[in-house]
């Protein structure tokens, strides 16, 4: 996907965008939203971007990142050894999450940028990055949070069941995160979430911020994910490919794949022996690769382009059971006119449509039946998929609302 170089000559001031990870290339959930926001913010503001390089691939991508903003500064995240040391420190004055994203050089660059540029607004894309903006918010700079998730709610999903030390560390971290959320709710001008569910969860714990909270859903690049594009064929003619797309270092993606491969795929193959399951995504773990051998499915690892896999699939699946944002894997599949069988959890946050429930299943047997129905040619309302995306999830249309929201805040 080509990066648009914006013209900053018509700027009306500066926006400082703080992201937990370099927003390029836009090939995974934690980069896609930031990338598309920055592209469009650049049409209206001088955009300055700062954040972290989380692995070796990020460092390589940083060298290739085009100059689509006025200035940017990224630093390497703490090493695993440092993270482990921090995790063991129950007496730290701040959370493990904040410490993981604390960097003196980054802070100095942010302070210099705010002081020297006409910064009208600071946007942070995750709670750990808010630590660099909170003092500026207290000093009167307009600060906006744009979150995929509620950090405290996500943290609760990791609650340990054994070990007093682990439980104590977990509870301390949760308390620190909740305190950070309360402070953000008090001082930030606006708090945006990608789903109404996340917005409700946040306002239930921070009711004083209810008038600041808004929803701005994830979108999809409809021209890029078009069924009309000529793409290379990646599957054998005799197989019936079922595809899952997603970054495999996200715990809920791995959990989803393992559930589908162990509980659903055998039921599908029993009635459709040529059905195959392909997991398309970066950073598969050793556990996943081992499971692929024993459960007879394929793992591609990172690919340059997911579209040939989506277009070539008989169907895609989104069997996720955690995470409360609208999943890109669902939007991209529907944008290409491809049916996506999903769990009720994956459907949460999607704008309602009469045909959506026909793609939803919870139990393994129901999920398998939905897949088999599509394999056998029963694809209800397929002509509705792409118009639904074009109407509700086109990035350009979504950003018009975001721009209106920013005008209200500023």
C-alpha positions as CSV (number, residue, x, y, z in Angstrom):
1,X,0.0,0.0,0.0
2,X,1.6,3.3,-1.1
3,X,2.0,6.1,1.5
4,X,0.5,9.4,0.6
5,X,2.9,12.4,1.0
6,X,0.8,15.2,2.2
7,X,1.2,18.9,1.5
8,X,1.7,20.8,4.7
9,X,1.6,24.3,3.2
10,X,-2.0,24.7,4.1
11,X,-1.5,23.8,7.8
12,X,-3.6,25.4,10.5
13,X,-1.3,24.5,13.3
14,X,0.4,21.4,14.5
15,X,-0.7,18.0,15.9
16,X,1.6,15.8,17.9
17,X,0.7,12.1,17.5
18,X,2.1,9.7,20.1
19,X,1.9,6.0,19.1
20,X,3.1,2.9,21.0
21,X,4.4,1.5,17.7
22,X,5.7,2.9,14.4
23,X,2.6,3.2,12.2
24,X,4.2,1.8,9.0
25,X,3.6,-0.4,7.1
26,X,-0.1,-0.6,7.8
27,X,-0.3,-4.4,7.9
28,X,-1.5,-5.2,11.4
29,X,-4.2,-3.8,13.8
30,X,-2.0,-1.7,16.0
31,X,-0.6,0.1,12.9
32,X,-3.5,0.3,10.5
33,X,-5.6,2.8,12.4
34,X,-2.7,5.1,13.2
35,X,-1.5,5.1,9.6
36,X,-4.9,6.1,8.2
37,X,-5.4,8.8,10.8
38,X,-2.0,10.3,10.1
39,X,-2.5,10.3,6.4
40,X,-5.7,12.3,6.7
41,X,-4.6,14.6,9.6
42,X,-1.8,15.6,7.4
43,X,-4.2,17.3,5.0
44,X,-5.2,19.7,7.8
45,X,-2.3,20.0,10.2
46,X,1.5,19.8,10.4
47,X,1.8,16.4,12.0
48,X,4.7,15.4,14.3
49,X,4.9,11.7,15.2
50,X,6.8,10.0,18.0
51,X,6.8,6.5,19.4
52,X,8.5,3.1,19.7
53,X,10.3,0.5,17.6
54,X,9.2,-2.8,19.2
55,X,11.2,-5.3,17.2
56,X,13.8,-5.8,14.5
57,X,11.1,-5.6,11.8
58,X,10.1,-2.2,13.1
59,X,13.7,-1.0,12.9
60,X,13.9,-2.1,9.2
61,X,10.5,-0.5,8.5
62,X,11.6,2.8,10.1
63,X,14.4,3.1,7.5
64,X,11.9,2.6,4.7
65,X,9.2,4.9,6.1
66,X,8.4,7.8,3.7
67,X,8.2,11.3,5.0
68,X,4.4,11.6,5.3
69,X,4.6,14.0,8.3
70,X,6.5,17.1,9.1
71,X,8.8,15.4,11.7
72,X,9.0,12.1,13.4
73,X,11.1,10.4,16.1
74,X,11.1,6.8,17.1
75,X,13.2,5.0,19.8
76,X,13.8,1.3,20.6
77,X,11.6,-0.2,23.2
78,X,13.1,-1.7,26.4
79,X,14.8,-5.1,26.1
80,X,13.2,-8.2,27.4
81,X,15.7,-8.3,30.2
82,X,14.5,-4.8,31.3
83,X,10.9,-5.8,31.1
84,X,11.5,-8.9,33.3
85,X,13.3,-6.8,35.9
86,X,10.4,-4.3,35.9
87,X,7.8,-7.0,36.2
88,X,9.5,-8.3,39.4
89,X,9.6,-4.9,41.0
90,X,6.5,-4.8,43.1
91,X,7.7,-1.6,44.7
92,X,7.9,0.5,41.6
93,X,6.0,3.9,41.8
94,X,4.4,3.4,38.4
95,X,3.0,0.6,36.4
96,X,4.9,-2.0,34.4
97,X,3.0,-0.9,31.3
98,X,4.2,2.7,31.8
99,X,7.7,1.7,32.5
100,X,7.8,-0.4,29.4
101,X,7.1,2.7,27.3
102,X,9.2,5.2,29.2
103,X,12.2,6.7,27.4
104,X,14.2,9.8,28.3
105,X,15.2,10.6,24.8
106,X,11.7,10.3,23.5
107,X,10.4,12.5,26.3
108,X,13.0,15.2,25.5
109,X,12.0,15.2,21.8
110,X,8.3,15.5,22.8
111,X,9.0,18.4,25.2
112,X,11.1,20.2,22.5
113,X,8.5,19.7,19.9
114,X,5.7,21.1,22.1
115,X,7.8,24.1,23.1
116,X,9.0,25.0,19.5
117,X,6.0,24.1,17.4
118,X,2.5,25.5,17.3
119,X,1.0,22.3,18.8
120,X,-2.8,22.7,18.9
121,X,-3.5,19.1,20.0
122,X,-1.7,16.0,21.3
123,X,-3.2,12.7,20.3
124,X,-2.2,9.4,22.0
125,X,-3.1,6.0,20.7
126,X,-2.7,4.0,23.9
127,X,-2.7,4.5,27.6
128,X,1.1,4.1,28.1
129,X,1.7,7.0,25.7
130,X,-0.5,9.2,27.8
131,X,2.3,9.6,30.3
132,X,4.0,12.0,27.9
133,X,0.9,14.2,27.5
134,X,-0.8,14.3,30.9
135,X,1.3,17.2,32.2
136,X,0.6,19.2,29.0
137,X,-3.1,18.5,29.4
138,X,-2.9,19.9,32.9
139,X,-1.1,23.0,31.5
140,X,-3.9,23.6,29.0
141,X,-2.8,21.8,25.8
142,X,-5.8,20.0,24.2
143,X,-5.1,16.3,24.5
144,X,-7.1,13.6,22.9
145,X,-7.0,9.8,23.5
146,X,-7.7,7.5,20.6
147,X,-7.9,3.9,22.0
148,X,-8.5,0.5,20.5
149,X,-9.2,-0.9,24.0
150,X,-9.7,-0.1,27.7
151,X,-6.4,-1.0,29.2
152,X,-7.7,-2.1,32.6
153,X,-10.3,-4.3,31.0
154,X,-7.7,-6.0,28.8
155,X,-5.4,-6.5,31.8
156,X,-8.1,-8.3,33.7
157,X,-8.1,-11.0,31.1
158,X,-4.6,-11.9,32.2
159,X,-5.4,-12.4,35.9
160,X,-3.3,-15.3,37.3
161,X,-5.0,-18.1,39.0
162,X,-2.0,-19.4,41.0
163,X,0.9,-17.9,43.0
164,X,0.6,-15.2,45.6
165,X,3.5,-13.2,44.2
166,X,1.9,-13.2,40.7
167,X,-1.5,-12.2,42.1
168,X,0.1,-9.4,44.1
169,X,2.0,-8.1,41.0
170,X,-1.2,-8.4,38.9
171,X,-3.3,-6.4,41.4
172,X,-0.7,-3.7,41.8
173,X,-0.5,-3.3,38.0
174,X,-4.3,-3.2,37.6
175,X,-4.5,-0.5,40.3
176,X,-1.8,1.6,38.6
177,X,-3.6,1.3,35.2
178,X,-6.9,2.2,36.7
179,X,-5.4,5.3,38.3
180,X,-3.8,6.3,35.0
181,X,-7.3,6.0,33.3
182,X,-8.9,8.1,36.0
183,X,-6.2,10.8,35.6
184,X,-6.7,10.8,31.8
185,X,-10.4,11.0,32.2
186,X,-10.0,14.1,34.4
187,X,-7.6,16.0,32.2
188,X,-8.0,15.0,28.6
189,X,-10.4,16.9,26.4
190,X,-11.7,13.9,24.5
191,X,-11.5,10.1,24.7
192,X,-12.3,8.0,21.6
193,X,-12.8,4.3,21.4
194,X,-13.2,2.0,18.4
195,X,-16.4,0.4,19.7
196,X,-19.4,1.4,21.8
197,X,-18.7,-1.5,24.1
198,X,-15.3,-0.2,25.0
199,X,-16.8,3.3,25.5
200,X,-19.4,1.8,27.9
201,X,-16.8,-0.1,29.8
202,X,-14.7,3.0,30.3
203,X,-17.5,5.3,31.3
204,X,-18.7,2.7,33.8
205,X,-15.4,3.1,35.7
206,X,-15.0,6.8,35.0
207,X,-18.5,8.2,34.8
208,X,-17.3,11.7,35.3
209,X,-15.8,11.5,31.7
210,X,-19.0,10.4,30.0
211,X,-19.5,13.7,28.2
212,X,-15.9,13.4,26.8
213,X,-16.2,9.8,25.4
214,X,-17.0,9.1,21.8
215,X,-16.8,6.2,19.3
216,X,-14.9,6.2,16.1
217,X,-14.9,2.7,14.5
218,X,-12.1,1.1,12.5
219,X,-12.3,1.3,8.8
220,X,-10.9,-0.3,5.6
221,X,-9.2,1.0,2.5
222,X,-12.0,0.0,0.1
223,X,-10.1,0.7,-3.1
224,X,-7.2,-1.4,-2.0
225,X,-9.4,-4.3,-0.7
226,X,-11.4,-4.6,-3.9
227,X,-12.7,-7.8,-5.4
228,X,-12.1,-6.3,-8.8
229,X,-8.3,-6.3,-8.5
230,X,-6.3,-8.9,-10.4
231,X,-4.2,-10.8,-7.9
232,X,-1.9,-13.8,-8.0
233,X,-3.4,-17.2,-7.2
234,X,-2.0,-18.8,-4.0
235,X,-4.0,-21.9,-3.6
236,X,-4.2,-25.3,-5.4
237,X,-7.2,-25.7,-7.6
238,X,-8.4,-28.8,-5.9
239,X,-8.4,-27.4,-2.3
240,X,-11.2,-25.5,-0.6
241,X,-9.2,-22.9,1.4
242,X,-10.5,-21.4,4.7
243,X,-8.4,-18.4,5.7
244,X,-7.7,-16.6,9.0
245,X,-5.8,-13.3,8.8
246,X,-4.2,-11.6,11.8
247,X,-1.0,-10.8,13.6
248,X,-0.2,-14.0,15.5
249,X,1.6,-12.4,18.4
250,X,-1.8,-11.1,19.6
251,X,-2.8,-13.6,22.2
252,X,-6.5,-13.6,21.1
253,X,-5.6,-14.4,17.5
254,X,-3.6,-17.4,18.5
255,X,-6.3,-18.5,20.9
256,X,-8.9,-18.2,18.0
257,X,-6.8,-20.2,15.6
258,X,-6.1,-23.0,18.0
259,X,-9.8,-23.2,18.9
260,X,-10.9,-23.3,15.2
261,X,-8.2,-25.8,14.2
262,X,-8.9,-28.2,17.1
263,X,-12.7,-27.9,17.5
264,X,-14.1,-26.8,14.2
265,X,-11.8,-27.9,11.4
266,X,-12.2,-31.7,12.1
267,X,-16.0,-31.3,11.8
268,X,-15.6,-29.4,8.5
269,X,-13.1,-31.9,7.0
270,X,-15.3,-34.8,8.0
271,X,-17.9,-33.6,5.4
272,X,-15.5,-31.7,3.1
273,X,-12.2,-33.6,3.0
274,X,-10.5,-31.1,0.6
275,X,-11.1,-28.2,2.9
276,X,-7.8,-26.7,4.1
277,X,-7.1,-24.1,6.8
278,X,-4.5,-21.3,6.2
279,X,-3.3,-18.9,9.0
280,X,-1.9,-15.8,7.4
281,X,-0.1,-13.4,9.7
282,X,3.2,-12.4,11.2
283,X,5.0,-13.7,14.3
284,X,3.6,-17.2,14.7
285,X,4.8,-18.8,18.0
286,X,6.5,-22.2,18.3
287,X,3.3,-23.4,20.0
288,X,1.3,-22.5,17.0
289,X,3.7,-24.0,14.5
290,X,3.7,-27.2,16.5
291,X,-0.1,-27.3,16.5
292,X,-0.1,-26.7,12.8
293,X,1.8,-30.0,12.3
294,X,-0.3,-32.0,14.6
295,X,-3.7,-30.5,13.5
296,X,-2.8,-30.4,9.8
297,X,-3.2,-26.7,9.0
298,X,-0.8,-24.3,7.3
299,X,0.9,-21.2,8.7
300,X,2.3,-18.7,6.2
301,X,4.0,-16.3,8.6
302,X,4.2,-12.7,7.4
303,X,3.2,-12.0,3.8
304,X,3.6,-8.9,1.6
305,X,0.0,-8.9,0.7
306,X,-3.0,-10.6,2.4
307,X,-5.4,-9.9,-0.5
308,X,-4.5,-12.9,-2.7
309,X,-5.3,-15.2,0.3
310,X,-8.6,-13.5,1.0
311,X,-9.7,-13.4,-2.7
312,X,-8.6,-17.0,-3.2
313,X,-10.4,-18.3,-0.1
314,X,-13.8,-20.1,-0.1
315,X,-14.4,-18.1,3.1
316,X,-12.5,-16.5,5.9
317,X,-13.1,-17.0,9.6
318,X,-12.9,-14.8,12.7
319,X,-13.3,-17.2,15.6
320,X,-12.0,-14.6,18.2
321,X,-13.3,-14.7,21.7
322,X,-11.5,-11.8,23.2
323,X,-10.7,-8.2,22.2
324,X,-13.5,-5.6,21.9
325,X,-12.5,-3.6,18.8
326,X,-14.0,-4.1,15.3
327,X,-11.6,-6.6,13.7
328,X,-9.9,-5.6,10.5
329,X,-10.0,-9.3,9.4
330,X,-13.8,-9.0,9.2
331,X,-13.9,-5.7,7.4
332,X,-11.2,-6.6,4.8
333,X,-13.0,-9.9,4.0
334,X,-16.4,-8.3,3.5
335,X,-14.8,-5.4,1.5
336,X,-13.6,-8.1,-1.0
337,X,-17.0,-9.6,-1.1
338,X,-15.9,-12.7,0.8
339,X,-18.1,-14.3,3.5
340,X,-16.5,-14.3,7.0
341,X,-17.9,-16.7,9.6
342,X,-17.4,-15.1,13.0
343,X,-18.1,-15.7,16.6
344,X,-20.6,-13.4,18.4
345,X,-17.6,-11.7,20.0
346,X,-16.2,-10.8,16.6
347,X,-19.5,-9.3,15.6
348,X,-19.6,-7.0,18.7
349,X,-19.2,-3.4,17.6
350,X,-20.2,-4.0,14.0
351,X,-23.0,-1.8,12.7
352,X,-26.1,-3.9,12.5
353,X,-27.3,-5.4,9.2
354,X,-30.1,-8.0,8.7
355,X,-27.8,-10.5,7.2
356,X,-25.0,-10.4,9.7
357,X,-26.4,-13.0,12.1
358,X,-26.3,-15.5,9.2
359,X,-22.5,-15.3,9.4
360,X,-22.3,-15.8,13.2
361,X,-21.9,-19.0,15.2
362,X,-20.7,-19.7,18.7
363,X,-20.3,-23.4,19.3
364,X,-18.0,-25.6,17.2
365,X,-20.8,-27.5,15.6
366,X,-22.7,-24.4,14.6
367,X,-19.4,-22.8,13.3
368,X,-18.7,-25.8,11.2
369,X,-22.2,-25.8,9.8
370,X,-21.9,-22.2,8.7
371,X,-18.6,-23.0,7.0
372,X,-20.0,-26.0,5.3
373,X,-23.0,-24.1,4.1
374,X,-20.8,-21.6,2.4
375,X,-18.5,-24.3,0.9
376,X,-21.7,-25.9,-0.5
377,X,-22.7,-22.7,-2.2
378,X,-25.0,-21.2,0.4
379,X,-23.7,-17.7,0.7
380,X,-26.6,-15.5,2.0
381,X,-26.7,-11.9,1.0
382,X,-23.2,-11.9,-0.5
383,X,-24.1,-9.0,-2.7
384,X,-24.6,-6.9,0.4
385,X,-21.1,-7.4,1.8
386,X,-19.1,-4.7,-0.1
387,X,-21.9,-2.0,-0.1
388,X,-22.2,-2.5,3.6
389,X,-18.4,-1.7,4.0
390,X,-18.5,1.2,1.5
391,X,-21.4,2.8,3.4
392,X,-20.1,2.3,7.0
393,X,-16.4,1.6,7.1
394,X,-14.7,3.6,4.3
395,X,-11.8,5.5,5.9
396,X,-12.4,8.7,4.0
397,X,-16.0,8.9,5.1
398,X,-15.2,8.0,8.7
399,X,-12.5,10.7,8.9
400,X,-15.1,13.3,7.9
401,X,-16.7,12.6,11.3
402,X,-13.4,12.5,13.0
403,X,-12.5,15.9,11.5
404,X,-15.8,17.3,12.8
405,X,-15.1,15.9,16.2
406,X,-11.7,17.5,16.3
407,X,-13.1,20.9,15.3
408,X,-15.5,20.6,18.2
409,X,-12.7,19.8,20.6
410,X,-10.3,22.4,19.3
